[in-house]
Amino acid sequence: MTPPPPASPTTHQVGARQATRSRTRTRGGPGGPSQSSSRQRYSSEDHPLSPHKLSARGYHSFKCLEVPFHVHKRYTFLRELGIGAYGCVALARDSVLDCNVA
């Protein structure tokens, strides 16, 4: 079997693109937005995921394989099931339905 002939320099390749680079600045630097302390939106007490805010809404938190879970109080953490490309899976007990859920 013979190799295909080399393409001539004038041959157009379908789908070939040159990379372009944006010349606009979006963060920092001269003329960009300032990096001041006004960036923080919540204090640690006012954050929506703070323990007392979660508790007031009927939620609690636990960690499974170092991944934080914020779930309704009806779910009780039992054990880790695994971790993969799409996230972490935990086994929990649903006290309302009286069954295990993942």
Jmol script that loads the backbone (N, CA, C; Angstrom):
load data "model"
ATOM      1  N   MET A   1       0.845  -1.161   0.000  1.00  0.00           N
ATOM      2  CA  MET A   1       0.000   0.000   0.000  1.00  0.00           C
ATOM      3  C   MET A   1       0.903   1.241   0.000  1.00  0.00           C
ATOM      4  N   THR A   2       0.601   2.181  -0.852  1.00  0.00           N
ATOM      5  CA  THR A   2       1.444   3.370  -0.970  1.00  0.00           C
ATOM      6  C   THR A   2       0.859   4.514  -0.143  1.00  0.00           C
ATOM      7  N   PRO A   3       1.721   5.348   0.436  1.00  0.00           N
ATOM      8  CA  PRO A   3       1.209   6.483   1.216  1.00  0.00           C
ATOM      9  C   PRO A   3       0.566   7.521   0.307  1.00  0.00           C
ATOM     10  N   PRO A   4      -0.390   8.300   0.819  1.00  0.00           N
ATOM     11  CA  PRO A   4      -1.043   9.327  -0.019  1.00  0.00           C
ATOM     12  C   PRO A   4      -0.044  10.412  -0.386  1.00  0.00           C
ATOM     13  N   PRO A   5      -0.250  11.054  -1.537  1.00  0.00           N
ATOM     14  CA  PRO A   5       0.677  12.110  -1.957  1.00  0.00           C
ATOM     15  C   PRO A   5       0.594  13.291  -0.997  1.00  0.00           C
ATOM     16  N   PRO A   6       1.698  14.010  -0.800  1.00  0.00           N
ATOM     17  CA  PRO A   6       1.674  15.170   0.098  1.00  0.00           C
ATOM     18  C   PRO A   6       0.756  16.254  -0.443  1.00  0.00           C
ATOM     19  N   ALA A   7       0.101  16.966   0.461  1.00  0.00           N
ATOM     20  CA  ALA A   7      -0.818  18.030   0.049  1.00  0.00           C
ATOM     21  C   ALA A   7      -0.028  19.230  -0.463  1.00  0.00           C
ATOM     22  N   SER A   8      -0.558  19.863  -1.485  1.00  0.00           N
ATOM     23  CA  SER A   8       0.121  21.040  -2.019  1.00  0.00           C
ATOM     24  C   SER A   8      -0.095  22.215  -1.071  1.00  0.00           C
ATOM     25  N   PRO A   9       0.775  23.223  -1.070  1.00  0.00           N
ATOM     26  CA  PRO A   9       0.642  24.347  -0.142  1.00  0.00           C
ATOM     27  C   PRO A   9      -0.623  25.156  -0.352  1.00  0.00           C
ATOM     28  N   THR A  10      -1.246  25.094  -1.513  1.00  0.00           N
ATOM     29  CA  THR A  10      -2.445  25.877  -1.775  1.00  0.00           C
ATOM     30  C   THR A  10      -3.717  25.114  -1.419  1.00  0.00           C
ATOM     31  N   THR A  11      -3.597  23.876  -0.982  1.00  0.00           N
ATOM     32  CA  THR A  11      -4.774  23.083  -0.644  1.00  0.00           C
ATOM     33  C   THR A  11      -5.413  23.638   0.623  1.00  0.00           C
ATOM     34  N   HIS A  12      -6.737  23.824   0.590  1.00  0.00           N
ATOM     35  CA  HIS A  12      -7.473  24.324   1.748  1.00  0.00           C
ATOM     36  C   HIS A  12      -7.882  23.150   2.628  1.00  0.00           C
ATOM     37  N   GLN A  13      -7.592  23.235   3.920  1.00  0.00           N
ATOM     38  CA  GLN A  13      -7.986  22.184   4.841  1.00  0.00           C
ATOM     39  C   GLN A  13      -9.338  22.545   5.456  1.00  0.00           C
ATOM     40  N   VAL A  14     -10.261  21.629   5.369  1.00  0.00           N
ATOM     41  CA  VAL A  14     -11.589  21.869   5.910  1.00  0.00           C
ATOM     42  C   VAL A  14     -11.519  21.853   7.430  1.00  0.00           C
ATOM     43  N   GLY A  15     -12.111  22.856   8.056  1.00  0.00           N
ATOM     44  CA  GLY A  15     -12.176  22.913   9.505  1.00  0.00           C
ATOM     45  C   GLY A  15     -10.958  23.529  10.161  1.00  0.00           C
ATOM     46  N   ALA A  16      -9.962  23.944   9.393  1.00  0.00           N
ATOM     47  CA  ALA A  16      -8.768  24.527  10.000  1.00  0.00           C
ATOM     48  C   ALA A  16      -9.068  25.958  10.416  1.00  0.00           C
ATOM     49  N   ARG A  17      -8.676  26.329  11.637  1.00  0.00           N
ATOM     50  CA  ARG A  17      -8.879  27.686  12.146  1.00  0.00           C
ATOM     51  C   ARG A  17      -7.622  28.144  12.847  1.00  0.00           C
ATOM     52  N   GLN A  18      -7.408  29.415  12.800  1.00  0.00           N
ATOM     53  CA  GLN A  18      -6.325  29.985  13.576  1.00  0.00           C
ATOM     54  C   GLN A  18      -6.892  30.481  14.889  1.00  0.00           C
ATOM     55  N   ALA A  19      -6.137  30.293  15.942  1.00  0.00           N
ATOM     56  CA  ALA A  19      -6.576  30.763  17.246  1.00  0.00           C
ATOM     57  C   ALA A  19      -6.477  32.280  17.296  1.00  0.00           C
ATOM     58  N   THR A  20      -7.464  32.901  17.906  1.00  0.00           N
ATOM     59  CA  THR A  20      -7.433  34.343  18.083  1.00  0.00           C
ATOM     60  C   THR A  20      -7.353  34.645  19.568  1.00  0.00           C
ATOM     61  N   ARG A  21      -6.850  35.800  19.889  1.00  0.00           N
ATOM     62  CA  ARG A  21      -6.717  36.175  21.289  1.00  0.00           C
ATOM     63  C   ARG A  21      -7.434  37.495  21.513  1.00  0.00           C
ATOM     64  N   SER A  22      -8.226  37.515  22.556  1.00  0.00           N
ATOM     65  CA  SER A  22      -8.956  38.729  22.878  1.00  0.00           C
ATOM     66  C   SER A  22      -7.999  39.799  23.385  1.00  0.00           C
ATOM     67  N   ARG A  23      -8.209  41.025  22.997  1.00  0.00           N
ATOM     68  CA  ARG A  23      -7.353  42.107  23.436  1.00  0.00           C
ATOM     69  C   ARG A  23      -7.973  42.898  24.581  1.00  0.00           C
ATOM     70  N   THR A  24      -9.148  42.476  25.043  1.00  0.00           N
ATOM     71  CA  THR A  24      -9.788  43.207  26.141  1.00  0.00           C
ATOM     72  C   THR A  24      -9.384  42.597  27.466  1.00  0.00           C
ATOM     73  N   ARG A  25      -9.230  43.436  28.471  1.00  0.00           N
ATOM     74  CA  ARG A  25      -8.921  42.976  29.813  1.00  0.00           C
ATOM     75  C   ARG A  25     -10.211  42.916  30.607  1.00  0.00           C
ATOM     76  N   THR A  26     -10.393  41.833  31.321  1.00  0.00           N
ATOM     77  CA  THR A  26     -11.600  41.717  32.119  1.00  0.00           C
ATOM     78  C   THR A  26     -11.325  41.776  33.601  1.00  0.00           C
ATOM     79  N   ARG A  27     -10.106  41.460  34.037  1.00  0.00           N
ATOM     80  CA  ARG A  27      -9.805  41.455  35.463  1.00  0.00           C
ATOM     81  C   ARG A  27      -8.473  42.115  35.733  1.00  0.00           C
ATOM     82  N   GLY A  28      -8.456  42.966  36.736  1.00  0.00           N
ATOM     83  CA  GLY A  28      -7.210  43.525  37.239  1.00  0.00           C
ATOM     84  C   GLY A  28      -6.448  44.338  36.222  1.00  0.00           C
ATOM     85  N   GLY A  29      -5.253  44.716  36.594  1.00  0.00           N
ATOM     86  CA  GLY A  29      -4.387  45.466  35.704  1.00  0.00           C
ATOM     87  C   GLY A  29      -4.808  46.917  35.600  1.00  0.00           C
ATOM     88  N   PRO A  30      -4.026  47.715  34.866  1.00  0.00           N
ATOM     89  CA  PRO A  30      -4.367  49.125  34.711  1.00  0.00           C
ATOM     90  C   PRO A  30      -5.668  49.287  33.935  1.00  0.00           C
ATOM     91  N   GLY A  31      -6.538  50.092  34.464  1.00  0.00           N
ATOM     92  CA  GLY A  31      -7.802  50.347  33.780  1.00  0.00           C
ATOM     93  C   GLY A  31      -8.862  49.303  34.052  1.00  0.00           C
ATOM     94  N   GLY A  32      -8.502  48.199  34.733  1.00  0.00           N
ATOM     95  CA  GLY A  32      -9.459  47.143  35.021  1.00  0.00           C
ATOM     96  C   GLY A  32     -10.172  47.388  36.331  1.00  0.00           C
ATOM     97  N   PRO A  33     -11.085  46.511  36.688  1.00  0.00           N
ATOM     98  CA  PRO A  33     -11.788  46.662  37.956  1.00  0.00           C
ATOM     99  C   PRO A  33     -10.830  46.570  39.137  1.00  0.00           C
ATOM    100  N   SER A  34     -11.142  47.282  40.185  1.00  0.00           N
ATOM    101  CA  SER A  34     -10.251  47.295  41.346  1.00  0.00           C
ATOM    102  C   SER A  34     -10.386  46.009  42.143  1.00  0.00           C
ATOM    103  N   GLN A  35      -9.325  45.625  42.808  1.00  0.00           N
ATOM    104  CA  GLN A  35      -9.293  44.423  43.630  1.00  0.00           C
ATOM    105  C   GLN A  35      -9.451  44.821  45.090  1.00  0.00           C
ATOM    106  N   SER A  36     -10.543  45.444  45.451  1.00  0.00           N
ATOM    107  CA  SER A  36     -10.733  45.922  46.809  1.00  0.00           C
ATOM    108  C   SER A  36     -11.415  44.869  47.663  1.00  0.00           C
ATOM    109  N   SER A  37     -11.573  45.184  48.943  1.00  0.00           N
ATOM    110  CA  SER A  37     -12.200  44.244  49.872  1.00  0.00           C
ATOM    111  C   SER A  37     -13.713  44.213  49.713  1.00  0.00           C
ATOM    112  N   SER A  38     -14.281  45.026  48.856  1.00  0.00           N
ATOM    113  CA  SER A  38     -15.732  45.024  48.651  1.00  0.00           C
ATOM    114  C   SER A  38     -16.180  43.793  47.869  1.00  0.00           C
ATOM    115  N   ARG A  39     -15.257  42.934  47.529  1.00  0.00           N
ATOM    116  CA  ARG A  39     -15.559  41.737  46.767  1.00  0.00           C
ATOM    117  C   ARG A  39     -16.334  40.710  47.588  1.00  0.00           C
ATOM    118  N   GLN A  40     -16.146  40.686  48.898  1.00  0.00           N
ATOM    119  CA  GLN A  40     -16.821  39.735  49.753  1.00  0.00           C
ATOM    120  C   GLN A  40     -18.285  40.150  49.891  1.00  0.00           C
ATOM    121  N   ARG A  41     -19.197  39.238  49.562  1.00  0.00           N
ATOM    122  CA  ARG A  41     -20.614  39.557  49.588  1.00  0.00           C
ATOM    123  C   ARG A  41     -21.250  39.297  50.948  1.00  0.00           C
ATOM    124  N   TYR A  42     -20.781  38.281  51.654  1.00  0.00           N
ATOM    125  CA  TYR A  42     -21.387  37.889  52.916  1.00  0.00           C
ATOM    126  C   TYR A  42     -20.327  37.834  54.009  1.00  0.00           C
ATOM    127  N   SER A  43     -20.757  38.109  55.227  1.00  0.00           N
ATOM    128  CA  SER A  43     -19.887  37.809  56.357  1.00  0.00           C
ATOM    129  C   SER A  43     -20.079  36.330  56.679  1.00  0.00           C
ATOM    130  N   SER A  44     -19.247  35.782  57.547  1.00  0.00           N
ATOM    131  CA  SER A  44     -19.369  34.356  57.860  1.00  0.00           C
ATOM    132  C   SER A  44     -20.690  34.037  58.545  1.00  0.00           C
ATOM    133  N   GLU A  45     -21.293  35.004  59.240  1.00  0.00           N
ATOM    134  CA  GLU A  45     -22.567  34.767  59.919  1.00  0.00           C
ATOM    135  C   GLU A  45     -23.756  34.921  58.989  1.00  0.00           C
ATOM    136  N   ASP A  46     -23.626  35.740  57.945  1.00  0.00           N
ATOM    137  CA  ASP A  46     -24.742  36.006  57.046  1.00  0.00           C
ATOM    138  C   ASP A  46     -24.771  35.096  55.828  1.00  0.00           C
ATOM    139  N   HIS A  47     -23.765  34.270  55.654  1.00  0.00           N
ATOM    140  CA  HIS A  47     -23.702  33.420  54.466  1.00  0.00           C
ATOM    141  C   HIS A  47     -24.870  32.434  54.465  1.00  0.00           C
ATOM    142  N   PRO A  48     -25.510  32.207  53.303  1.00  0.00           N
ATOM    143  CA  PRO A  48     -26.661  31.299  53.242  1.00  0.00           C
ATOM    144  C   PRO A  48     -26.355  29.862  53.661  1.00  0.00           C
ATOM    145  N   LEU A  49     -25.086  29.434  53.572  1.00  0.00           N
ATOM    146  CA  LEU A  49     -24.732  28.067  53.941  1.00  0.00           C
ATOM    147  C   LEU A  49     -24.102  27.979  55.326  1.00  0.00           C
ATOM    148  N   SER A  50     -24.215  29.029  56.123  1.00  0.00           N
ATOM    149  CA  SER A  50     -23.701  28.966  57.492  1.00  0.00           C
ATOM    150  C   SER A  50     -24.593  28.021  58.301  1.00  0.00           C
ATOM    151  N   PRO A  51     -24.030  27.348  59.306  1.00  0.00           N
ATOM    152  CA  PRO A  51     -24.811  26.338  60.051  1.00  0.00           C
ATOM    153  C   PRO A  51     -26.118  26.857  60.647  1.00  0.00           C
ATOM    154  N   HIS A  52     -26.128  28.060  61.218  1.00  0.00           N
ATOM    155  CA  HIS A  52     -27.372  28.535  61.817  1.00  0.00           C
ATOM    156  C   HIS A  52     -28.411  28.918  60.773  1.00  0.00           C
ATOM    157  N   LYS A  53     -27.986  29.398  59.601  1.00  0.00           N
ATOM    158  CA  LYS A  53     -28.943  29.697  58.521  1.00  0.00           C
ATOM    159  C   LYS A  53     -29.533  28.404  57.958  1.00  0.00           C
ATOM    160  N   LEU A  54     -28.685  27.370  57.785  1.00  0.00           N
ATOM    161  CA  LEU A  54     -29.192  26.080  57.312  1.00  0.00           C
ATOM    162  C   LEU A  54     -30.176  25.490  58.310  1.00  0.00           C
ATOM    163  N   SER A  55     -29.840  25.552  59.573  1.00  0.00           N
ATOM    164  CA  SER A  55     -30.696  24.993  60.619  1.00  0.00           C
ATOM    165  C   SER A  55     -32.046  25.698  60.657  1.00  0.00           C
ATOM    166  N   ALA A  56     -32.052  27.000  60.461  1.00  0.00           N
ATOM    167  CA  ALA A  56     -33.304  27.753  60.468  1.00  0.00           C
ATOM    168  C   ALA A  56     -34.218  27.347  59.319  1.00  0.00           C
ATOM    169  N   ARG A  57     -33.637  26.879  58.230  1.00  0.00           N
ATOM    170  CA  ARG A  57     -34.433  26.440  57.083  1.00  0.00           C
ATOM    171  C   ARG A  57     -34.690  24.934  57.084  1.00  0.00           C
ATOM    172  N   GLY A  58     -34.236  24.219  58.125  1.00  0.00           N
ATOM    173  CA  GLY A  58     -34.486  22.790  58.214  1.00  0.00           C
ATOM    174  C   GLY A  58     -33.446  21.925  57.523  1.00  0.00           C
ATOM    175  N   TYR A  59     -32.228  22.417  57.386  1.00  0.00           N
ATOM    176  CA  TYR A  59     -31.156  21.680  56.725  1.00  0.00           C
ATOM    177  C   TYR A  59     -30.001  21.460  57.694  1.00  0.00           C
ATOM    178  N   HIS A  60     -29.131  20.533  57.344  1.00  0.00           N
ATOM    179  CA  HIS A  60     -27.884  20.330  58.070  1.00  0.00           C
ATOM    180  C   HIS A  60     -26.803  19.940  57.077  1.00  0.00           C
ATOM    181  N   SER A  61     -25.555  19.915  57.526  1.00  0.00           N
ATOM    182  CA  SER A  61     -24.423  19.637  56.642  1.00  0.00           C
ATOM    183  C   SER A  61     -23.629  18.448  57.145  1.00  0.00           C
ATOM    184  N   PHE A  62     -22.993  17.748  56.205  1.00  0.00           N
ATOM    185  CA  PHE A  62     -22.011  16.714  56.541  1.00  0.00           C
ATOM    186  C   PHE A  62     -21.037  16.609  55.393  1.00  0.00           C
ATOM    187  N   LYS A  63     -19.894  15.984  55.648  1.00  0.00           N
ATOM    188  CA  LYS A  63     -18.886  15.786  54.613  1.00  0.00           C
ATOM    189  C   LYS A  63     -18.790  14.308  54.281  1.00  0.00           C
ATOM    190  N   CYS A  64     -18.730  14.036  53.000  1.00  0.00           N
ATOM    191  CA  CYS A  64     -18.566  12.679  52.493  1.00  0.00           C
ATOM    192  C   CYS A  64     -17.380  12.718  51.539  1.00  0.00           C
ATOM    193  N   LEU A  65     -16.293  12.019  51.880  1.00  0.00           N
ATOM    194  CA  LEU A  65     -15.072  12.010  51.067  1.00  0.00           C
ATOM    195  C   LEU A  65     -14.598  13.437  50.794  1.00  0.00           C
ATOM    196  N   GLU A  66     -14.643  14.281  51.833  1.00  0.00           N
ATOM    197  CA  GLU A  66     -14.220  15.682  51.789  1.00  0.00           C
ATOM    198  C   GLU A  66     -15.087  16.554  50.880  1.00  0.00           C
ATOM    199  N   VAL A  67     -16.283  16.081  50.499  1.00  0.00           N
ATOM    200  CA  VAL A  67     -17.220  16.866  49.707  1.00  0.00           C
ATOM    201  C   VAL A  67     -18.363  17.278  50.630  1.00  0.00           C
ATOM    202  N   PRO A  68     -18.646  18.588  50.753  1.00  0.00           N
ATOM    203  CA  PRO A  68     -19.723  19.008  51.654  1.00  0.00           C
ATOM    204  C   PRO A  68     -21.102  18.730  51.066  1.00  0.00           C
ATOM    205  N   PHE A  69     -21.998  18.220  51.889  1.00  0.00           N
ATOM    206  CA  PHE A  69     -23.389  17.992  51.524  1.00  0.00           C
ATOM    207  C   PHE A  69     -24.251  18.860  52.427  1.00  0.00           C
ATOM    208  N   HIS A  70     -25.226  19.548  51.866  1.00  0.00           N
ATOM    209  CA  HIS A  70     -26.196  20.345  52.614  1.00  0.00           C
ATOM    210  C   HIS A  70     -27.561  19.743  52.284  1.00  0.00           C
ATOM    211  N   VAL A  71     -28.130  19.010  53.229  1.00  0.00           N
ATOM    212  CA  VAL A  71     -29.359  18.264  52.972  1.00  0.00           C
ATOM    213  C   VAL A  71     -30.402  18.569  54.039  1.00  0.00           C
ATOM    214  N   HIS A  72     -31.653  18.200  53.753  1.00  0.00           N
ATOM    215  CA  HIS A  72     -32.738  18.382  54.700  1.00  0.00           C
ATOM    216  C   HIS A  72     -32.501  17.498  55.923  1.00  0.00           C
ATOM    217  N   LYS A  73     -33.025  17.918  57.063  1.00  0.00           N
ATOM    218  CA  LYS A  73     -32.795  17.179  58.308  1.00  0.00           C
ATOM    219  C   LYS A  73     -33.416  15.788  58.305  1.00  0.00           C
ATOM    220  N   ARG A  74     -34.311  15.516  57.384  1.00  0.00           N
ATOM    221  CA  ARG A  74     -34.918  14.182  57.326  1.00  0.00           C
ATOM    222  C   ARG A  74     -33.914  13.115  56.881  1.00  0.00           C
ATOM    223  N   TYR A  75     -32.799  13.538  56.272  1.00  0.00           N
ATOM    224  CA  TYR A  75     -31.772  12.602  55.803  1.00  0.00           C
ATOM    225  C   TYR A  75     -30.639  12.505  56.817  1.00  0.00           C
ATOM    226  N   THR A  76     -30.302  11.275  57.187  1.00  0.00           N
ATOM    227  CA  THR A  76     -29.215  11.004  58.115  1.00  0.00           C
ATOM    228  C   THR A  76     -28.106  10.275  57.360  1.00  0.00           C
ATOM    229  N   PHE A  77     -26.916  10.816  57.419  1.00  0.00           N
ATOM    230  CA  PHE A  77     -25.774  10.228  56.711  1.00  0.00           C
ATOM    231  C   PHE A  77     -25.426   8.869  57.310  1.00  0.00           C
ATOM    232  N   LEU A  78     -25.249   7.861  56.432  1.00  0.00           N
ATOM    233  CA  LEU A  78     -24.864   6.521  56.882  1.00  0.00           C
ATOM    234  C   LEU A  78     -23.422   6.199  56.517  1.00  0.00           C
ATOM    235  N   ARG A  79     -23.077   6.310  55.227  1.00  0.00           N
ATOM    236  CA  ARG A  79     -21.708   6.002  54.805  1.00  0.00           C
ATOM    237  C   ARG A  79     -21.456   6.506  53.392  1.00  0.00           C
ATOM    238  N   GLU A  80     -20.165   6.529  53.024  1.00  0.00           N
ATOM    239  CA  GLU A  80     -19.785   6.910  51.665  1.00  0.00           C
ATOM    240  C   GLU A  80     -19.986   5.728  50.739  1.00  0.00           C
ATOM    241  N   LEU A  81     -20.456   6.006  49.526  1.00  0.00           N
ATOM    242  CA  LEU A  81     -20.578   4.948  48.526  1.00  0.00           C
ATOM    243  C   LEU A  81     -19.476   5.038  47.477  1.00  0.00           C
ATOM    244  N   GLY A  82     -19.084   6.238  47.118  1.00  0.00           N
ATOM    245  CA  GLY A  82     -18.013   6.370  46.131  1.00  0.00           C
ATOM    246  C   GLY A  82     -17.920   7.763  45.575  1.00  0.00           C
ATOM    247  N   ILE A  83     -16.894   7.958  44.758  1.00  0.00           N
ATOM    248  CA  ILE A  83     -16.669   9.247  44.110  1.00  0.00           C
ATOM    249  C   ILE A  83     -16.217   8.975  42.691  1.00  0.00           C
ATOM    250  N   GLY A  84     -16.633   9.835  41.780  1.00  0.00           N
ATOM    251  CA  GLY A  84     -16.277   9.649  40.380  1.00  0.00           C
ATOM    252  C   GLY A  84     -16.224  10.971  39.658  1.00  0.00           C
ATOM    253  N   ALA A  85     -16.279  10.912  38.345  1.00  0.00           N
ATOM    254  CA  ALA A  85     -16.153  12.105  37.519  1.00  0.00           C
ATOM    255  C   ALA A  85     -17.314  13.065  37.704  1.00  0.00           C
ATOM    256  N   TYR A  86     -18.484  12.566  38.058  1.00  0.00           N
ATOM    257  CA  TYR A  86     -19.658  13.418  38.189  1.00  0.00           C
ATOM    258  C   TYR A  86     -19.954  13.817  39.628  1.00  0.00           C
ATOM    259  N   GLY A  87     -19.163  13.386  40.582  1.00  0.00           N
ATOM    260  CA  GLY A  87     -19.373  13.808  41.953  1.00  0.00           C
ATOM    261  C   GLY A  87     -19.247  12.683  42.948  1.00  0.00           C
ATOM    262  N   CYS A  88     -19.740  12.934  44.149  1.00  0.00           N
ATOM    263  CA  CYS A  88     -19.639  12.013  45.266  1.00  0.00           C
ATOM    264  C   CYS A  88     -21.030  11.459  45.583  1.00  0.00           C
ATOM    265  N   VAL A  89     -21.093  10.189  45.983  1.00  0.00           N
ATOM    266  CA  VAL A  89     -22.364   9.556  46.325  1.00  0.00           C
ATOM    267  C   VAL A  89     -22.308   9.103  47.776  1.00  0.00           C
ATOM    268  N   ALA A  90     -23.342   9.488  48.529  1.00  0.00           N
ATOM    269  CA  ALA A  90     -23.434   9.118  49.937  1.00  0.00           C
ATOM    270  C   ALA A  90     -24.717   8.328  50.157  1.00  0.00           C
ATOM    271  N   LEU A  91     -24.671   7.386  51.085  1.00  0.00           N
ATOM    272  CA  LEU A  91     -25.859   6.644  51.483  1.00  0.00           C
ATOM    273  C   LEU A  91     -26.439   7.334  52.706  1.00  0.00           C
ATOM    274  N   ALA A  92     -27.738   7.633  52.655  1.00  0.00           N
ATOM    275  CA  ALA A  92     -28.402   8.305  53.757  1.00  0.00           C
ATOM    276  C   ALA A  92     -29.725   7.613  54.066  1.00  0.00           C
ATOM    277  N   ARG A  93     -30.211   7.818  55.266  1.00  0.00           N
ATOM    278  CA  ARG A  93     -31.491   7.243  55.694  1.00  0.00           C
ATOM    279  C   ARG A  93     -32.552   8.349  55.661  1.00  0.00           C
ATOM    280  N   ASP A  94     -33.639   8.107  54.955  1.00  0.00           N
ATOM    281  CA  ASP A  94     -34.763   9.041  54.889  1.00  0.00           C
ATOM    282  C   ASP A  94     -35.724   8.683  56.022  1.00  0.00           C
ATOM    283  N   SER A  95     -35.853   9.552  57.008  1.00  0.00           N
ATOM    284  CA  SER A  95     -36.691   9.244  58.174  1.00  0.00           C
ATOM    285  C   SER A  95     -38.185   9.348  57.868  1.00  0.00           C
ATOM    286  N   VAL A  96     -38.559  10.064  56.830  1.00  0.00           N
ATOM    287  CA  VAL A  96     -39.981  10.191  56.472  1.00  0.00           C
ATOM    288  C   VAL A  96     -40.455   8.940  55.743  1.00  0.00           C
ATOM    289  N   LEU A  97     -39.694   8.503  54.741  1.00  0.00           N
ATOM    290  CA  LEU A  97     -40.065   7.315  53.974  1.00  0.00           C
ATOM    291  C   LEU A  97     -39.581   6.024  54.620  1.00  0.00           C
ATOM    292  N   ASP A  98     -38.700   6.132  55.617  1.00  0.00           N
ATOM    293  CA  ASP A  98     -38.128   5.001  56.318  1.00  0.00           C
ATOM    294  C   ASP A  98     -37.423   4.030  55.375  1.00  0.00           C
ATOM    295  N   CYS A  99     -36.533   4.606  54.543  1.00  0.00           N
ATOM    296  CA  CYS A  99     -35.738   3.782  53.617  1.00  0.00           C
ATOM    297  C   CYS A  99     -34.396   4.465  53.373  1.00  0.00           C
ATOM    298  N   ASN A 100     -33.473   3.715  52.791  1.00  0.00           N
ATOM    299  CA  ASN A 100     -32.153   4.246  52.445  1.00  0.00           C
ATOM    300  C   ASN A 100     -32.211   4.916  51.066  1.00  0.00           C
ATOM    301  N   VAL A 101     -31.523   6.041  50.939  1.00  0.00           N
ATOM    302  CA  VAL A 101     -31.439   6.750  49.667  1.00  0.00           C
ATOM    303  C   VAL A 101     -29.980   7.083  49.392  1.00  0.00           C
ATOM    304  N   ALA A 102     -29.652   7.280  48.125  1.00  0.00           N
ATOM    305  CA  ALA A 102     -28.290   7.653  47.754  1.00  0.00           C
ATOM    306  C   ALA A 102     -28.276   9.042  47.176  1.00  0.00           C
TER     307      ALA A 102
END
end "model"
wireframe off; spacefill off
backbone 0.3
color backbone group
